[in-house]
Amino acid sequence: QVQLVESGGGLVQAGGSLRLSCAASGRTFSSDAMGWFRQAPGKEREFVAAITWRGDWIYYADSVKGRFTISRDNAKNTVYLQMNSLKPEDTAVYYCTVTNRPGVITASAYDYWGQGTQVTVSS
């Protein structure tokens, strides 16, 4: 059974930083890509960033490019999202997810989801 457990959310002022972590377990992920999506109140879930466990594909949404960095630690089966220069519009619940279709950034392609972690950026 695949489990994804996020941590690291919280409240931060605009311009600040947070690092989210996602610990994955339950199967071998070597051929998969891990992604981060977010959902703000009243809005649809949107893609943020994704990375393959092999590290040969990394992709960012335009809205976070240059501010967020996704990385992974294969030994720990953990994916990170370093978020710098945070803006109030980054406020959302952030979800970790996995797909066996690297290169795809639509939510429907992702099979398993974590419970989400709240990120709130105050102005």
Rosetta constraint file for C-alpha pairs under 8 A:
AtomPair CA 1 CA 25 HARMONIC 7.83 0.50
AtomPair CA 1 CA 26 HARMONIC 4.89 0.50
AtomPair CA 1 CA 27 HARMONIC 7.27 0.50
AtomPair CA 2 CA 24 HARMONIC 7.25 0.50
AtomPair CA 2 CA 25 HARMONIC 5.62 0.50
AtomPair CA 2 CA 26 HARMONIC 4.17 0.50
AtomPair CA 2 CA 27 HARMONIC 6.32 0.50
AtomPair CA 2 CA 112 HARMONIC 7.06 0.50
AtomPair CA 3 CA 23 HARMONIC 7.92 0.50
AtomPair CA 3 CA 24 HARMONIC 5.73 0.50
AtomPair CA 3 CA 25 HARMONIC 5.24 0.50
AtomPair CA 3 CA 26 HARMONIC 6.07 0.50
AtomPair CA 3 CA 112 HARMONIC 7.70 0.50
AtomPair CA 3 CA 113 HARMONIC 7.92 0.50
AtomPair CA 3 CA 114 HARMONIC 7.08 0.50
AtomPair CA 4 CA 22 HARMONIC 6.23 0.50
AtomPair CA 4 CA 23 HARMONIC 5.65 0.50
AtomPair CA 4 CA 24 HARMONIC 4.68 0.50
AtomPair CA 4 CA 25 HARMONIC 6.68 0.50
AtomPair CA 4 CA 96 HARMONIC 6.75 0.50
AtomPair CA 4 CA 97 HARMONIC 7.15 0.50
AtomPair CA 4 CA 112 HARMONIC 7.60 0.50
AtomPair CA 4 CA 113 HARMONIC 6.41 0.50
AtomPair CA 4 CA 114 HARMONIC 4.67 0.50
AtomPair CA 4 CA 115 HARMONIC 7.72 0.50
AtomPair CA 5 CA 21 HARMONIC 7.97 0.50
AtomPair CA 5 CA 22 HARMONIC 5.32 0.50
AtomPair CA 5 CA 23 HARMONIC 5.20 0.50
AtomPair CA 5 CA 24 HARMONIC 6.67 0.50
AtomPair CA 5 CA 96 HARMONIC 7.69 0.50
AtomPair CA 5 CA 114 HARMONIC 5.51 0.50
AtomPair CA 5 CA 115 HARMONIC 6.94 0.50
AtomPair CA 6 CA 20 HARMONIC 6.93 0.50
AtomPair CA 6 CA 21 HARMONIC 5.48 0.50
AtomPair CA 6 CA 22 HARMONIC 4.35 0.50
AtomPair CA 6 CA 23 HARMONIC 6.57 0.50
AtomPair CA 6 CA 95 HARMONIC 7.35 0.50
AtomPair CA 6 CA 96 HARMONIC 6.60 0.50
AtomPair CA 6 CA 114 HARMONIC 6.40 0.50
AtomPair CA 6 CA 115 HARMONIC 7.14 0.50
AtomPair CA 6 CA 116 HARMONIC 6.31 0.50
AtomPair CA 6 CA 117 HARMONIC 6.26 0.50
AtomPair CA 7 CA 20 HARMONIC 5.72 0.50
AtomPair CA 7 CA 21 HARMONIC 5.24 0.50
AtomPair CA 7 CA 22 HARMONIC 6.53 0.50
AtomPair CA 7 CA 117 HARMONIC 6.34 0.50
AtomPair CA 8 CA 18 HARMONIC 7.01 0.50
AtomPair CA 8 CA 19 HARMONIC 5.84 0.50
AtomPair CA 8 CA 20 HARMONIC 4.48 0.50
AtomPair CA 8 CA 21 HARMONIC 6.13 0.50
AtomPair CA 8 CA 117 HARMONIC 7.32 0.50
AtomPair CA 9 CA 18 HARMONIC 7.02 0.50
AtomPair CA 9 CA 19 HARMONIC 7.46 0.50
AtomPair CA 9 CA 20 HARMONIC 6.20 0.50
AtomPair CA 9 CA 117 HARMONIC 5.36 0.50
AtomPair CA 9 CA 118 HARMONIC 5.28 0.50
AtomPair CA 9 CA 119 HARMONIC 4.97 0.50
AtomPair CA 9 CA 120 HARMONIC 7.97 0.50
AtomPair CA 10 CA 18 HARMONIC 7.81 0.50
AtomPair CA 10 CA 117 HARMONIC 7.98 0.50
AtomPair CA 10 CA 118 HARMONIC 6.14 0.50
AtomPair CA 10 CA 119 HARMONIC 5.04 0.50
AtomPair CA 10 CA 120 HARMONIC 6.13 0.50
AtomPair CA 11 CA 119 HARMONIC 6.15 0.50
AtomPair CA 11 CA 120 HARMONIC 4.73 0.50
AtomPair CA 11 CA 121 HARMONIC 5.92 0.50
AtomPair CA 11 CA 122 HARMONIC 7.35 0.50
AtomPair CA 12 CA 16 HARMONIC 6.04 0.50
AtomPair CA 12 CA 17 HARMONIC 7.20 0.50
AtomPair CA 12 CA 18 HARMONIC 7.69 0.50
AtomPair CA 12 CA 119 HARMONIC 7.93 0.50
AtomPair CA 12 CA 120 HARMONIC 6.35 0.50
AtomPair CA 12 CA 121 HARMONIC 5.04 0.50
AtomPair CA 12 CA 122 HARMONIC 6.28 0.50
AtomPair CA 13 CA 86 HARMONIC 7.65 0.50
AtomPair CA 13 CA 121 HARMONIC 5.34 0.50
AtomPair CA 13 CA 122 HARMONIC 4.76 0.50
AtomPair CA 13 CA 123 HARMONIC 6.18 0.50
AtomPair CA 14 CA 85 HARMONIC 6.96 0.50
AtomPair CA 14 CA 86 HARMONIC 5.33 0.50
AtomPair CA 14 CA 87 HARMONIC 5.03 0.50
AtomPair CA 14 CA 88 HARMONIC 6.27 0.50
AtomPair CA 14 CA 121 HARMONIC 5.68 0.50
AtomPair CA 14 CA 122 HARMONIC 5.68 0.50
AtomPair CA 14 CA 123 HARMONIC 5.33 0.50
AtomPair CA 15 CA 84 HARMONIC 7.03 0.50
AtomPair CA 15 CA 85 HARMONIC 4.16 0.50
AtomPair CA 15 CA 86 HARMONIC 4.88 0.50
AtomPair CA 15 CA 87 HARMONIC 6.40 0.50
AtomPair CA 16 CA 84 HARMONIC 6.14 0.50
AtomPair CA 16 CA 85 HARMONIC 5.49 0.50
AtomPair CA 16 CA 86 HARMONIC 5.52 0.50
AtomPair CA 17 CA 82 HARMONIC 7.47 0.50
AtomPair CA 17 CA 83 HARMONIC 5.37 0.50
AtomPair CA 17 CA 84 HARMONIC 4.40 0.50
AtomPair CA 17 CA 85 HARMONIC 6.25 0.50
AtomPair CA 17 CA 86 HARMONIC 6.18 0.50
AtomPair CA 18 CA 82 HARMONIC 6.17 0.50
AtomPair CA 18 CA 83 HARMONIC 5.24 0.50
AtomPair CA 18 CA 84 HARMONIC 6.77 0.50
AtomPair CA 19 CA 80 HARMONIC 6.77 0.50
AtomPair CA 19 CA 81 HARMONIC 5.55 0.50
AtomPair CA 19 CA 82 HARMONIC 4.38 0.50
AtomPair CA 19 CA 83 HARMONIC 5.89 0.50
AtomPair CA 20 CA 80 HARMONIC 5.50 0.50
AtomPair CA 20 CA 81 HARMONIC 4.98 0.50
AtomPair CA 20 CA 82 HARMONIC 6.42 0.50
AtomPair CA 20 CA 83 HARMONIC 7.91 0.50
AtomPair CA 21 CA 78 HARMONIC 6.72 0.50
AtomPair CA 21 CA 79 HARMONIC 5.80 0.50
AtomPair CA 21 CA 80 HARMONIC 4.54 0.50
AtomPair CA 21 CA 81 HARMONIC 6.52 0.50
AtomPair CA 22 CA 78 HARMONIC 5.38 0.50
AtomPair CA 22 CA 79 HARMONIC 5.12 0.50
AtomPair CA 22 CA 80 HARMONIC 6.29 0.50
AtomPair CA 22 CA 96 HARMONIC 6.28 0.50
AtomPair CA 23 CA 76 HARMONIC 7.59 0.50
AtomPair CA 23 CA 77 HARMONIC 6.00 0.50
AtomPair CA 23 CA 78 HARMONIC 4.46 0.50
AtomPair CA 23 CA 79 HARMONIC 6.67 0.50
AtomPair CA 24 CA 77 HARMONIC 5.51 0.50
AtomPair CA 24 CA 78 HARMONIC 6.01 0.50
AtomPair CA 25 CA 77 HARMONIC 7.13 0.50
AtomPair CA 29 CA 33 HARMONIC 7.83 0.50
AtomPair CA 29 CA 53 HARMONIC 6.98 0.50
AtomPair CA 30 CA 52 HARMONIC 7.99 0.50
AtomPair CA 30 CA 53 HARMONIC 5.61 0.50
AtomPair CA 30 CA 54 HARMONIC 6.73 0.50
AtomPair CA 31 CA 52 HARMONIC 7.38 0.50
AtomPair CA 31 CA 53 HARMONIC 6.89 0.50
AtomPair CA 31 CA 54 HARMONIC 7.46 0.50
AtomPair CA 31 CA 100 HARMONIC 6.55 0.50
AtomPair CA 32 CA 52 HARMONIC 5.89 0.50
AtomPair CA 32 CA 53 HARMONIC 6.37 0.50
AtomPair CA 32 CA 98 HARMONIC 6.74 0.50
AtomPair CA 32 CA 99 HARMONIC 5.62 0.50
AtomPair CA 32 CA 100 HARMONIC 4.52 0.50
AtomPair CA 32 CA 101 HARMONIC 6.73 0.50
AtomPair CA 32 CA 102 HARMONIC 6.26 0.50
AtomPair CA 33 CA 50 HARMONIC 6.56 0.50
AtomPair CA 33 CA 51 HARMONIC 5.34 0.50
AtomPair CA 33 CA 52 HARMONIC 3.96 0.50
AtomPair CA 33 CA 53 HARMONIC 6.12 0.50
AtomPair CA 33 CA 98 HARMONIC 5.80 0.50
AtomPair CA 33 CA 99 HARMONIC 5.43 0.50
AtomPair CA 33 CA 100 HARMONIC 6.39 0.50
AtomPair CA 33 CA 101 HARMONIC 7.02 0.50
AtomPair CA 33 CA 102 HARMONIC 5.12 0.50
AtomPair CA 33 CA 103 HARMONIC 7.95 0.50
AtomPair CA 34 CA 50 HARMONIC 5.47 0.50
AtomPair CA 34 CA 51 HARMONIC 5.45 0.50
AtomPair CA 34 CA 52 HARMONIC 6.11 0.50
AtomPair CA 34 CA 53 HARMONIC 7.38 0.50
AtomPair CA 34 CA 79 HARMONIC 7.28 0.50
AtomPair CA 34 CA 96 HARMONIC 7.25 0.50
AtomPair CA 34 CA 97 HARMONIC 5.76 0.50
AtomPair CA 34 CA 98 HARMONIC 4.50 0.50
AtomPair CA 34 CA 99 HARMONIC 6.49 0.50
AtomPair CA 35 CA 47 HARMONIC 7.82 0.50
AtomPair CA 35 CA 48 HARMONIC 7.48 0.50
AtomPair CA 35 CA 49 HARMONIC 5.66 0.50
AtomPair CA 35 CA 50 HARMONIC 4.01 0.50
AtomPair CA 35 CA 51 HARMONIC 6.45 0.50
AtomPair CA 35 CA 96 HARMONIC 5.82 0.50
AtomPair CA 35 CA 97 HARMONIC 5.13 0.50
AtomPair CA 35 CA 98 HARMONIC 5.98 0.50
AtomPair CA 35 CA 99 HARMONIC 7.85 0.50
AtomPair CA 36 CA 47 HARMONIC 6.50 0.50
AtomPair CA 36 CA 48 HARMONIC 5.40 0.50
AtomPair CA 36 CA 49 HARMONIC 5.33 0.50
AtomPair CA 36 CA 50 HARMONIC 6.22 0.50
AtomPair CA 36 CA 81 HARMONIC 7.81 0.50
AtomPair CA 36 CA 94 HARMONIC 6.72 0.50
AtomPair CA 36 CA 95 HARMONIC 5.55 0.50
AtomPair CA 36 CA 96 HARMONIC 4.75 0.50
AtomPair CA 36 CA 97 HARMONIC 6.21 0.50
AtomPair CA 37 CA 45 HARMONIC 6.50 0.50
AtomPair CA 37 CA 46 HARMONIC 5.41 0.50
AtomPair CA 37 CA 47 HARMONIC 4.46 0.50
AtomPair CA 37 CA 48 HARMONIC 5.01 0.50
AtomPair CA 37 CA 49 HARMONIC 7.12 0.50
AtomPair CA 37 CA 94 HARMONIC 5.77 0.50
AtomPair CA 37 CA 95 HARMONIC 5.18 0.50
AtomPair CA 37 CA 96 HARMONIC 6.59 0.50
AtomPair CA 37 CA 97 HARMONIC 7.64 0.50
AtomPair CA 37 CA 107 HARMONIC 7.96 0.50
AtomPair CA 38 CA 45 HARMONIC 5.50 0.50
AtomPair CA 38 CA 46 HARMONIC 5.43 0.50
AtomPair CA 38 CA 47 HARMONIC 6.61 0.50
AtomPair CA 38 CA 48 HARMONIC 6.73 0.50
AtomPair CA 38 CA 92 HARMONIC 5.81 0.50
AtomPair CA 38 CA 93 HARMONIC 5.43 0.50
AtomPair CA 38 CA 94 HARMONIC 4.28 0.50
AtomPair CA 38 CA 95 HARMONIC 5.86 0.50
AtomPair CA 39 CA 43 HARMONIC 6.30 0.50
AtomPair CA 39 CA 44 HARMONIC 6.03 0.50
AtomPair CA 39 CA 45 HARMONIC 4.36 0.50
AtomPair CA 39 CA 46 HARMONIC 6.27 0.50
AtomPair CA 39 CA 92 HARMONIC 5.17 0.50
AtomPair CA 39 CA 93 HARMONIC 5.31 0.50
AtomPair CA 39 CA 94 HARMONIC 6.60 0.50
AtomPair CA 40 CA 44 HARMONIC 7.32 0.50
AtomPair CA 40 CA 45 HARMONIC 7.41 0.50
AtomPair CA 40 CA 91 HARMONIC 6.51 0.50
AtomPair CA 40 CA 92 HARMONIC 4.23 0.50
AtomPair CA 40 CA 93 HARMONIC 6.35 0.50
AtomPair CA 41 CA 92 HARMONIC 7.18 0.50
AtomPair CA 45 CA 107 HARMONIC 7.71 0.50
AtomPair CA 46 CA 107 HARMONIC 7.65 0.50
AtomPair CA 47 CA 61 HARMONIC 6.46 0.50
AtomPair CA 47 CA 105 HARMONIC 6.38 0.50
AtomPair CA 47 CA 106 HARMONIC 7.10 0.50
AtomPair CA 47 CA 107 HARMONIC 7.25 0.50
AtomPair CA 48 CA 60 HARMONIC 5.90 0.50
AtomPair CA 48 CA 61 HARMONIC 5.14 0.50
AtomPair CA 48 CA 64 HARMONIC 6.98 0.50
AtomPair CA 49 CA 58 HARMONIC 7.41 0.50
AtomPair CA 49 CA 59 HARMONIC 5.50 0.50
AtomPair CA 49 CA 60 HARMONIC 4.35 0.50
AtomPair CA 49 CA 61 HARMONIC 6.14 0.50
AtomPair CA 49 CA 70 HARMONIC 6.66 0.50
AtomPair CA 50 CA 57 HARMONIC 7.85 0.50
AtomPair CA 50 CA 58 HARMONIC 5.65 0.50
AtomPair CA 50 CA 59 HARMONIC 5.38 0.50
AtomPair CA 50 CA 60 HARMONIC 6.73 0.50
AtomPair CA 50 CA 70 HARMONIC 6.94 0.50
AtomPair CA 50 CA 105 HARMONIC 7.72 0.50
AtomPair CA 51 CA 55 HARMONIC 6.29 0.50
AtomPair CA 51 CA 56 HARMONIC 7.73 0.50
AtomPair CA 51 CA 57 HARMONIC 5.56 0.50
AtomPair CA 51 CA 58 HARMONIC 4.43 0.50
AtomPair CA 51 CA 59 HARMONIC 6.64 0.50
AtomPair CA 51 CA 70 HARMONIC 6.90 0.50
AtomPair CA 51 CA 71 HARMONIC 7.12 0.50
AtomPair CA 51 CA 72 HARMONIC 7.82 0.50
AtomPair CA 52 CA 56 HARMONIC 6.29 0.50
AtomPair CA 52 CA 57 HARMONIC 5.57 0.50
AtomPair CA 52 CA 58 HARMONIC 6.83 0.50
AtomPair CA 52 CA 102 HARMONIC 6.66 0.50
AtomPair CA 53 CA 72 HARMONIC 6.93 0.50
AtomPair CA 53 CA 74 HARMONIC 6.75 0.50
AtomPair CA 57 CA 102 HARMONIC 7.59 0.50
AtomPair CA 57 CA 103 HARMONIC 7.20 0.50
AtomPair CA 58 CA 70 HARMONIC 7.73 0.50
AtomPair CA 60 CA 64 HARMONIC 6.64 0.50
AtomPair CA 60 CA 65 HARMONIC 5.71 0.50
AtomPair CA 61 CA 65 HARMONIC 6.18 0.50
AtomPair CA 64 CA 68 HARMONIC 5.59 0.50
AtomPair CA 67 CA 83 HARMONIC 6.18 0.50
AtomPair CA 67 CA 84 HARMONIC 5.16 0.50
AtomPair CA 67 CA 85 HARMONIC 6.06 0.50
AtomPair CA 67 CA 86 HARMONIC 7.68 0.50
AtomPair CA 68 CA 81 HARMONIC 6.70 0.50
AtomPair CA 68 CA 82 HARMONIC 5.48 0.50
AtomPair CA 68 CA 83 HARMONIC 4.47 0.50
AtomPair CA 68 CA 84 HARMONIC 5.97 0.50
AtomPair CA 69 CA 80 HARMONIC 7.99 0.50
AtomPair CA 69 CA 81 HARMONIC 5.69 0.50
AtomPair CA 69 CA 82 HARMONIC 5.04 0.50
AtomPair CA 69 CA 83 HARMONIC 6.61 0.50
AtomPair CA 70 CA 79 HARMONIC 7.26 0.50
AtomPair CA 70 CA 80 HARMONIC 5.61 0.50
AtomPair CA 70 CA 81 HARMONIC 4.60 0.50
AtomPair CA 70 CA 82 HARMONIC 6.34 0.50
AtomPair CA 71 CA 79 HARMONIC 5.79 0.50
AtomPair CA 71 CA 80 HARMONIC 5.24 0.50
AtomPair CA 71 CA 81 HARMONIC 6.63 0.50
AtomPair CA 72 CA 77 HARMONIC 7.48 0.50
AtomPair CA 72 CA 78 HARMONIC 5.75 0.50
AtomPair CA 72 CA 79 HARMONIC 4.23 0.50
AtomPair CA 72 CA 80 HARMONIC 5.94 0.50
AtomPair CA 73 CA 77 HARMONIC 5.94 0.50
AtomPair CA 73 CA 78 HARMONIC 5.32 0.50
AtomPair CA 73 CA 79 HARMONIC 6.32 0.50
AtomPair CA 74 CA 78 HARMONIC 6.61 0.50
AtomPair CA 86 CA 90 HARMONIC 6.48 0.50
AtomPair CA 86 CA 121 HARMONIC 6.74 0.50
AtomPair CA 87 CA 91 HARMONIC 7.58 0.50
AtomPair CA 87 CA 121 HARMONIC 6.13 0.50
AtomPair CA 87 CA 122 HARMONIC 7.81 0.50
AtomPair CA 87 CA 123 HARMONIC 7.57 0.50
AtomPair CA 88 CA 120 HARMONIC 7.34 0.50
AtomPair CA 88 CA 121 HARMONIC 4.69 0.50
AtomPair CA 88 CA 122 HARMONIC 5.71 0.50
AtomPair CA 88 CA 123 HARMONIC 5.98 0.50
AtomPair CA 89 CA 121 HARMONIC 7.58 0.50
AtomPair CA 90 CA 119 HARMONIC 7.57 0.50
AtomPair CA 90 CA 120 HARMONIC 7.46 0.50
AtomPair CA 90 CA 121 HARMONIC 6.71 0.50
AtomPair CA 91 CA 118 HARMONIC 7.80 0.50
AtomPair CA 91 CA 119 HARMONIC 5.40 0.50
AtomPair CA 91 CA 120 HARMONIC 4.57 0.50
AtomPair CA 91 CA 121 HARMONIC 5.45 0.50
AtomPair CA 92 CA 118 HARMONIC 6.07 0.50
AtomPair CA 92 CA 119 HARMONIC 5.53 0.50
AtomPair CA 92 CA 120 HARMONIC 6.60 0.50
AtomPair CA 93 CA 116 HARMONIC 5.80 0.50
AtomPair CA 93 CA 117 HARMONIC 5.35 0.50
AtomPair CA 93 CA 118 HARMONIC 4.35 0.50
AtomPair CA 93 CA 119 HARMONIC 5.99 0.50
AtomPair CA 94 CA 116 HARMONIC 5.26 0.50
AtomPair CA 94 CA 117 HARMONIC 5.25 0.50
AtomPair CA 94 CA 118 HARMONIC 6.21 0.50
AtomPair CA 94 CA 119 HARMONIC 6.97 0.50
AtomPair CA 95 CA 113 HARMONIC 6.64 0.50
AtomPair CA 95 CA 114 HARMONIC 5.80 0.50
AtomPair CA 95 CA 115 HARMONIC 6.75 0.50
AtomPair CA 95 CA 116 HARMONIC 4.44 0.50
AtomPair CA 95 CA 117 HARMONIC 6.63 0.50
AtomPair CA 96 CA 113 HARMONIC 5.83 0.50
AtomPair CA 96 CA 114 HARMONIC 5.33 0.50
AtomPair CA 96 CA 116 HARMONIC 6.97 0.50
AtomPair CA 97 CA 110 HARMONIC 6.26 0.50
AtomPair CA 97 CA 111 HARMONIC 7.16 0.50
AtomPair CA 97 CA 112 HARMONIC 5.50 0.50
AtomPair CA 97 CA 113 HARMONIC 4.50 0.50
AtomPair CA 97 CA 114 HARMONIC 6.35 0.50
AtomPair CA 98 CA 110 HARMONIC 5.40 0.50
AtomPair CA 98 CA 111 HARMONIC 5.99 0.50
AtomPair CA 98 CA 112 HARMONIC 5.69 0.50
AtomPair CA 98 CA 113 HARMONIC 7.04 0.50
AtomPair CA 99 CA 109 HARMONIC 6.24 0.50
AtomPair CA 99 CA 110 HARMONIC 4.43 0.50
AtomPair CA 99 CA 111 HARMONIC 5.65 0.50
AtomPair CA 99 CA 112 HARMONIC 7.52 0.50
AtomPair CA 100 CA 110 HARMONIC 7.65 0.50
AtomPair CA 101 CA 109 HARMONIC 6.98 0.50
AtomPair CA 104 CA 109 HARMONIC 6.81 0.50
AtomPair CA 105 CA 109 HARMONIC 7.38 0.50
AtomPair CA 106 CA 110 HARMONIC 7.50 0.50
